Amino acid sequence: MRKIHVITQKELVDSEKIRNCTAVVIDVLLATSTITYLLEKGYESVYAVKDAPSALEIGKKQDGPYMLMGEWQGEPIESFLYPDPALIETTLSKKVAIICSTNGTIAIESAKRAKTLYASSLLNGHRVAEQIGEQEDRASIVLICSGNTGRFSMEDFIGAGQIVDHLMRMEACQLSDAARLARDAFVQAKAKHYVNLLESETANLLRRTGYEHSTQWVIDHVEKVDVVPVYKNGKISAIGKEWSDCLLHTNK
């Protein structure tokens, strides 16, 4: 029986302990929602980095077109587009995005040594769970809530519960206490149409910085995106059929 663990904030991630695990990073407001939607709108890949200088360095190495997105402590970064999924437009070119954020991209950096690493939010958690459930590799599953600068984040915990709930509908799993509570939080939030997200700490921060529409945008797009973002070789791409089949047969 597979085990599911929930880590409530990125600062608690032990990169050595997750080496043999399937990990999922969740930052509902906004990094992993933005990464997911970038891939949905045609971006070829996304580099998730810890800060603006790192983003600029990666930008210098690109041969083709790219877009810089980022925020720090909720505030915009000069010359960067704010990492709000509602601002993303469809691209027909093989364009890449480079994104940095206070929590989500740092969480991805902390988890990059996992055996397999996905990015998830309420937009696509159902599809991430489906992908994990179909793996023949029965590694333990670690759901990493990015949190809010060292503090618990309600929306990320609900996002973790979404994955737990979908996985449990596919098969019986052994849940940690945090995983059980996360699932309960998701079920309750879903029953209330996620209105509690509007009063979360992060939503209030977005409201103060002029991006209050972002929370409602995420609520309006819950489980409406089919993209499964996976981290490999320093960047995140959407799983295609060939890649999906490869992951499904890992360690066969």
C-alpha positions in Angstrom: 0.0 0.0 0.0 1.4 3.4 -1.0 2.1 6.0 1.6 1.0 9.6 1.3 2.7 12.3 3.4 2.0 16.0 3.5 4.7 18.6 4.4 3.0 21.8 5.5 5.7 24.2 4.4 8.8 24.2 2.2 11.2 24.9 5.1 10.5 21.4 6.5 11.6 19.6 3.3 14.5 17.2 3.8 16.0 16.8 0.3 17.7 13.6 1.2 14.6 11.9 2.6 12.6 12.5 -0.6 15.2 11.1 -3.0 13.3 7.9 -3.6 9.8 9.5 -3.5 7.3 10.9 -5.9 7.0 14.6 -4.8 4.5 17.3 -5.7 5.0 21.0 -5.0 1.8 23.0 -4.4 1.6 26.8 -4.4 -2.0 27.6 -5.3 -1.6 31.4 -5.0 0.2 31.6 -7.3 3.4 30.0 -8.5 2.3 26.5 -9.4 -1.0 27.8 -10.8 1.0 30.1 -13.0 3.4 27.4 -14.1 0.5 25.1 -15.0 -1.3 27.7 -17.0 1.9 28.7 -18.8 2.1 25.2 -20.1 -1.6 25.1 -20.9 -1.2 28.2 -23.0 1.5 26.8 -25.2 4.8 27.6 -23.4 7.3 24.9 -24.2 8.9 24.9 -20.7 9.2 26.8 -17.5 12.3 27.5 -15.4 11.4 27.9 -11.7 14.2 29.7 -9.9 14.8 31.1 -6.4 15.2 34.8 -7.2 15.4 37.5 -9.8 19.2 37.4 -10.3 18.9 33.7 -11.0 16.1 34.3 -13.5 18.2 37.0 -15.3 21.2 34.6 -15.6 19.0 31.9 -17.1 17.5 34.4 -19.5 21.0 35.3 -20.8 21.5 31.7 -21.8 18.4 31.4 -23.9 18.7 31.3 -27.7 15.1 32.0 -28.4 12.3 34.1 -27.0 11.5 34.0 -23.3 9.4 35.7 -20.7 10.4 36.8 -17.1 7.8 36.5 -14.4 8.3 37.1 -10.7 7.4 38.6 -7.4 9.1 39.0 -4.0 7.1 39.2 -0.8 4.1 39.8 -2.9 5.5 42.8 -4.6 6.2 43.1 -8.4 9.9 42.9 -9.6 11.0 45.6 -12.0 11.0 44.4 -15.7 9.3 41.1 -14.7 5.6 40.3 -15.4 3.7 39.6 -12.2 3.3 35.8 -11.9 -0.5 35.9 -12.2 -2.1 33.2 -14.4 -4.8 35.6 -15.4 -2.2 37.7 -17.2 -0.9 34.8 -19.4 -1.8 34.8 -23.1 -1.5 32.0 -25.6 1.9 31.7 -27.4 2.3 30.0 -30.7 6.1 30.1 -30.6 8.3 27.7 -28.8 8.7 30.2 -26.0 10.0 29.5 -22.5 9.1 31.3 -19.2 11.4 32.0 -16.3 9.6 32.5 -13.0 10.8 33.3 -9.5 8.6 33.7 -6.4 8.8 34.0 -2.6 7.5 30.5 -1.9 6.6 28.2 -4.8 9.7 28.3 -6.9 11.9 28.0 -3.8 9.9 24.9 -2.8 10.5 23.4 -6.2 14.3 24.1 -5.7 14.1 22.3 -2.3 12.3 19.3 -3.8 14.3 18.9 -7.1 16.2 15.8 -5.8 13.0 13.7 -5.6 12.7 10.7 -7.8 9.9 12.3 -9.7 8.7 15.9 -9.1 5.4 17.4 -10.3 3.9 20.9 -9.9 0.2 21.0 -8.9 -2.5 23.5 -7.9 -6.2 23.4 -7.7 -6.3 23.9 -11.4 -4.8 20.5 -12.3 -4.5 18.5 -9.0 -7.0 15.9 -10.4 -4.7 15.2 -13.3 -1.6 15.1 -11.3 -3.3 12.6 -9.0 -4.3 10.5 -12.0 -0.8 10.5 -13.3 0.6 9.4 -9.9 -2.1 6.7 -9.5 -1.2 5.2 -12.9 2.5 4.8 -12.0 3.8 1.3 -11.8 6.5 2.7 -9.5 5.0 2.4 -6.1 7.2 5.0 -4.4 5.9 6.9 -1.4 4.1 10.2 -2.3 5.2 13.4 -0.6 2.9 16.5 -1.1 4.8 19.7 -0.4 2.9 22.8 0.5 5.0 25.8 -0.2 3.5 27.8 2.6 3.9 31.5 3.2 7.5 32.5 4.2 7.8 30.0 7.0 4.1 29.8 7.9 1.2 27.5 7.1 -0.8 28.3 4.0 -4.4 27.2 3.9 -4.8 27.1 0.1 -1.8 24.9 -0.3 -3.0 22.5 2.3 -6.4 22.3 0.5 -4.5 21.7 -2.8 -2.6 18.8 -1.1 -6.0 17.4 0.1 -7.3 17.5 -3.5 -4.6 15.1 -4.6 -5.1 12.9 -1.6 -8.8 12.7 -2.2 -8.4 11.8 -5.9 -5.7 9.2 -5.1 -7.9 7.6 -2.4 -10.7 7.3 -5.0 -8.4 5.3 -7.2 -6.8 3.0 -4.6 -6.4 2.5 -0.8 -3.3 4.4 0.5 -1.8 4.7 3.9 -2.2 8.3 5.0 -0.2 10.4 7.4 -2.1 12.5 9.9 -1.4 15.6 7.9 -2.7 13.8 4.7 -5.9 12.9 6.5 -6.5 16.5 7.6 -5.6 17.9 4.2 -8.2 15.6 2.6 -10.8 16.8 5.1 -9.9 20.4 4.4 -10.3 19.9 0.6 -13.7 18.2 1.0 -15.0 21.0 3.2 -13.6 23.7 0.9 -15.1 22.0 -2.2 -18.5 21.8 -0.5 -18.3 25.6 0.1 -17.1 26.3 -3.5 -13.7 27.3 -2.1 -15.0 30.7 -0.8 -12.7 30.3 2.2 -9.7 30.9 -0.1 -10.9 34.5 -0.5 -10.0 35.2 3.1 -6.7 33.4 3.3 -3.6 35.2 4.3 -2.2 35.0 0.8 -5.5 36.3 -0.7 -5.3 39.3 1.6 -1.7 39.9 0.5 -2.8 39.8 -3.1 -5.6 42.2 -2.3 -3.1 44.7 -0.8 -0.8 44.5 -3.8 -3.6 45.0 -6.4 -4.0 41.4 -7.5 -7.2 40.5 -5.6 -8.7 39.1 -8.8 -6.1 36.3 -8.9 -7.7 34.3 -6.0 -11.1 34.3 -7.7 -9.5 33.4 -11.0 -8.0 30.3 -9.4 -11.4 29.4 -7.9 -13.0 29.8 -11.3 -10.5 27.4 -12.8 -10.5 24.6 -10.3 -10.0 21.3 -12.1 -10.3 22.9 -15.5 -6.7 22.4 -16.7 -5.5 19.0 -17.8 -1.7 19.8 -17.9 0.6 17.7 -15.7 3.9 19.7 -15.2 6.9 17.6 -14.4 10.4 18.7 -13.4 13.4 17.3 -15.3 16.9 18.6 -16.0 16.3 21.9 -14.4 13.0 22.9 -16.1 9.4 22.0 -16.0 7.5 20.8 -19.0 4.0 19.3 -19.7 3.9 15.5 -19.8 3.4 14.3 -23.4 2.4 10.7 -24.2 5.9 9.4 -24.7 7.1 11.0 -21.5 4.0 9.8 -19.7 4.6 6.2 -20.8 8.2 6.5 -19.6 7.2 7.7 -16.2 4.5 5.0 -15.9 7.0 2.3 -16.4 9.7 3.7 -14.1 11.4 0.8 -12.3 9.3 -1.8 -14.0 
